[in-house]
Amino acid sequence: MGKETDLDYKLKDTVELSIALFFHSNYGRDSDNGTVARASDTLWDHNLRLDVWPPAESHGFKNGFNTLRLGSQKVNPQEDLPHIRKLMRDALARRGRPFVLPVLFCQYVGCSCGEVRYLEGGVDPVVLVGYSINDDKMTLLHEIGHAAGLSHDVQNADPNNRNFMHTTETRTTMYRFQVEKLAKARFASTLKK
């Protein structure tokens, strides 16, 4: 394997990826179903730390300040995202947060487990995670990868050792070039020693 696809690569300095979790009021679960913990564990193997808002004692769970009260049963990304993005920005601004990647757990019009939508000229990503996440719990991390500019990995055919950007389950690995791309994302910041 080449240097670019090194599976054991670790960044020299810790890089923090900042995300904010929101839930649609009609989302059928009260939590992220383990996707945050799975993403955090996988990233930490490469010296990437997941900074999650709201704080640790409540992240991953639907609560009063991260639940968006929306009228529709399902989010229509084409029509609803500008309004949803404004609600997310307002909630984060009230709490003094810098730019973070907003994540909305919701039921939405479409058939995938998750997707990234861009607003405002294609620079402002919003991650949508649907009700039907994959059993490997990598849906959130996979969509964070898309928000950082990564494409699907269709090279790896090993069903027991697939890359997190693969489109099917049993995803467990990250390549060096993917770690480096995540570390340069707009929602990433290097932690000072």
C-alpha positions as a printed NumPy array, in Angstrom:
array([[  0.   ,   0.   ,   0.   ],
       [  1.218,   3.489,  -0.776],
       [  1.872,   6.251,   1.718],
       [ -1.421,   7.939,   0.775],
       [ -3.428,   4.871,   1.791],
       [ -1.543,   4.142,   5.027],
       [ -4.163,   2.854,   7.495],
       [ -2.122,   3.537,  10.648],
       [ -1.359,   7.202,   9.988],
       [ -1.657,   9.564,  12.972],
       [ -1.459,  13.338,  12.782],
       [  1.493,  14.883,  14.637],
       [ -0.754,  17.412,  16.421],
       [ -4.288,  16.818,  17.621],
       [ -6.897,  18.339,  15.336],
       [-10.396,  19.023,  16.575],
       [-13.429,  18.635,  14.307],
       [-16.304,  20.722,  15.661],
       [-19.867,  19.601,  15.064],
       [-23.229,  20.665,  16.487],
       [-25.985,  18.091,  16.87 ],
       [-29.592,  19.016,  16.277],
       [-32.699,  16.855,  16.169],
       [-35.926,  17.376,  14.269],
       [-38.772,  17.452,  16.799],
       [-40.447,  14.563,  14.961],
       [-37.297,  12.421,  14.747],
       [-38.308,   8.966,  15.956],
       [-35.33 ,   8.421,  18.277],
       [-34.144,  10.241,  21.4  ],
       [-30.461,   9.809,  20.584],
       [-27.902,   9.564,  17.779],
       [-28.006,   5.744,  18.111],
       [-24.285,   5.462,  18.83 ],
       [-23.032,   7.253,  15.718],
       [-21.241,  10.014,  17.672],
       [-19.315,   7.545,  19.851],
       [-18.37 ,   5.464,  16.802],
       [-17.153,   8.531,  14.898],
       [-15.241,   9.794,  17.919],
       [-13.477,   6.46 ,  18.503],
       [-12.547,   6.044,  14.836],
       [-11.218,   9.597,  14.532],
       [ -9.201,   9.406,  17.744],
       [ -7.182,   6.508,  16.302],
       [ -5.707,   9.141,  13.932],
       [ -5.304,  11.995,  16.456],
       [ -8.52 ,  13.68 ,  15.336],
       [-10.823,  14.704,  18.179],
       [-14.542,  15.207,  17.75 ],
       [-15.739,  18.335,  19.56 ],
       [-19.488,  17.939,  19.971],
       [-22.038,  20.569,  20.936],
       [-24.031,  20.355,  23.156],
       [-21.53 ,  19.427,  25.869],
       [-20.575,  15.872,  26.807],
       [-23.257,  15.289,  29.427],
       [-26.004,  15.699,  26.849],
       [-24.482,  15.25 ,  23.399],
       [-26.017,  12.571,  21.327],
       [-29.417,  13.032,  22.94 ],
       [-32.439,  15.058,  21.933],
       [-33.126,  17.803,  24.487],
       [-34.738,  21.224,  24.827],
       [-31.943,  23.285,  23.301],
       [-30.918,  21.104,  20.362],
       [-34.396,  20.152,  19.149],
       [-35.759,  22.153,  16.227],
       [-39.518,  22.466,  16.303],
       [-40.499,  22.081,  12.694],
       [-43.991,  21.704,  11.298],
       [-43.371,  19.083,   8.638],
       [-43.154,  15.365,   9.339],
       [-40.215,  14.961,   6.941],
       [-37.61 ,  17.534,   6.007],
       [-37.54 ,  18.454,   2.344],
       [-33.883,  19.443,   1.898],
       [-34.561,  21.551,  -1.175],
       [-37.221,  23.671,   0.517],
       [-36.543,  23.491,   4.271],
       [-32.754,  23.766,   4.67 ],
       [-32.37 ,  27.562,   4.429],
       [-34.839,  27.976,   7.312],
       [-33.295,  25.101,   9.282],
       [-29.779,  26.493,   8.78 ],
       [-30.934,  29.854,  10.159],
       [-32.414,  28.175,  13.26 ],
       [-29.142,  26.286,  13.769],
       [-27.026,  29.437,  13.365],
       [-29.195,  31.349,  15.826],
       [-28.937,  28.558,  18.428],
       [-25.145,  28.402,  18.072],
       [-24.679,  32.186,  18.069],
       [-26.562,  32.452,  21.364],
       [-24.   ,  30.078,  22.816],
       [-20.939,  31.831,  21.35 ],
       [-19.783,  28.98 ,  19.125],
       [-17.368,  29.518,  16.208],
       [-18.073,  27.859,  12.883],
       [-19.062,  24.274,  13.432],
       [-20.474,  21.655,  11.121],
       [-24.214,  21.428,  11.806],
       [-25.713,  17.941,  11.899],
       [-29.458,  17.355,  11.829],
       [-30.901,  13.986,  12.798],
       [-34.187,  13.898,  10.93 ],
       [-36.498,  12.021,   8.678],
       [-36.169,  13.612,   5.277],
       [-37.41 ,  13.266,   1.746],
       [-34.939,  10.929,   0.056],
       [-33.831,   7.35 ,   0.448],
       [-30.311,   7.454,   1.89 ],
       [-29.105,   7.002,   5.46 ],
       [-27.438,  10.396,   5.354],
       [-26.299,  13.162,   3.058],
       [-24.604,  16.537,   2.948],
       [-26.369,  19.56 ,   1.516],
       [-24.7  ,  22.873,   0.732],
       [-26.163,  26.334,   1.072],
       [-24.978,  29.815,   0.214],
       [-22.85 ,  29.209,  -2.828],
       [-21.767,  25.709,  -1.913],
       [-19.557,  26.578,   1.069],
       [-21.903,  26.027,   3.994],
       [-22.514,  22.284,   4.491],
       [-25.316,  20.799,   6.572],
       [-25.209,  17.091,   7.4  ],
       [-28.497,  15.191,   7.442],
       [-28.606,  11.825,   9.203],
       [-31.765,   9.824,   8.614],
       [-33.666,   7.495,  10.87 ],
       [-32.316,   4.387,   9.129],
       [-28.598,   4.452,   9.886],
       [-26.288,   1.594,   8.92 ],
       [-25.568,  -1.159,  11.451],
       [-21.856,  -0.252,  11.486],
       [-22.832,   3.169,  12.962],
       [-20.489,   4.958,  10.528],
       [-23.191,   7.071,   8.855],
       [-22.295,  10.26 ,  10.753],
       [-18.537,   9.921,  10.14 ],
       [-19.156,   9.087,   6.471],
       [-21.181,  12.3  ,   6.054],
       [-18.575,  14.345,   7.962],
       [-16.116,  13.029,   5.373],
       [-18.306,  14.325,   2.541],
       [-18.559,  17.719,   4.293],
       [-14.743,  17.818,   4.326],
       [-14.697,  17.182,   0.564],
       [-14.095,  13.427,   0.463],
       [-15.683,  11.22 ,  -2.191],
       [-16.879,   7.635,  -1.945],
       [-14.258,   4.894,  -1.763],
       [-15.164,   2.266,  -4.309],
       [-11.722,   0.624,  -4.482],
       [-11.794,  -1.521,  -1.357],
       [-13.721,  -4.767,  -1.883],
       [-12.702,  -6.482,   1.373],
       [-16.019,  -6.911,   3.227],
       [-14.281,  -7.119,   6.62 ],
       [-12.07 ,  -4.059,   6.288],
       [-13.892,  -1.392,   4.277],
       [-12.999,   2.264,   4.317],
       [-15.312,   4.696,   6.136],
       [-16.1  ,   6.414,   2.807],
       [-17.29 ,   3.16 ,   1.225],
       [-21.005,   2.995,   0.443],
       [-21.724,  -0.317,   2.175],
       [-21.439,  -1.549,   5.742],
       [-18.555,  -3.027,   7.752],
       [-16.611,   0.227,   7.38 ],
       [-13.705,   0.4  ,   9.806],
       [-10.653,   2.084,   8.245],
       [ -9.363,   5.539,   7.308],
       [ -6.621,   6.293,   4.784],
       [ -3.872,   8.832,   5.407],
       [ -5.102,  11.179,   2.648],
       [ -8.571,  11.158,   4.254],
       [ -7.175,  11.981,   7.696],
       [ -5.192,  14.86 ,   6.164],
       [ -8.275,  16.145,   4.295],
       [-10.4  ,  16.068,   7.469],
       [ -7.653,  17.976,   9.31 ],
       [ -7.957,  20.809,   6.74 ],
       [-11.757,  21.057,   6.772],
       [-13.405,  24.384,   7.552],
       [-14.713,  22.955,  10.833],
       [-11.24 ,  21.702,  11.908],
       [ -8.727,  23.417,  14.156],
       [ -5.308,  22.309,  15.417],
       [ -5.021,  22.235,  19.196],
       [ -2.033,  23.995,  20.666],
       [  0.219,  21.936,  22.937]])
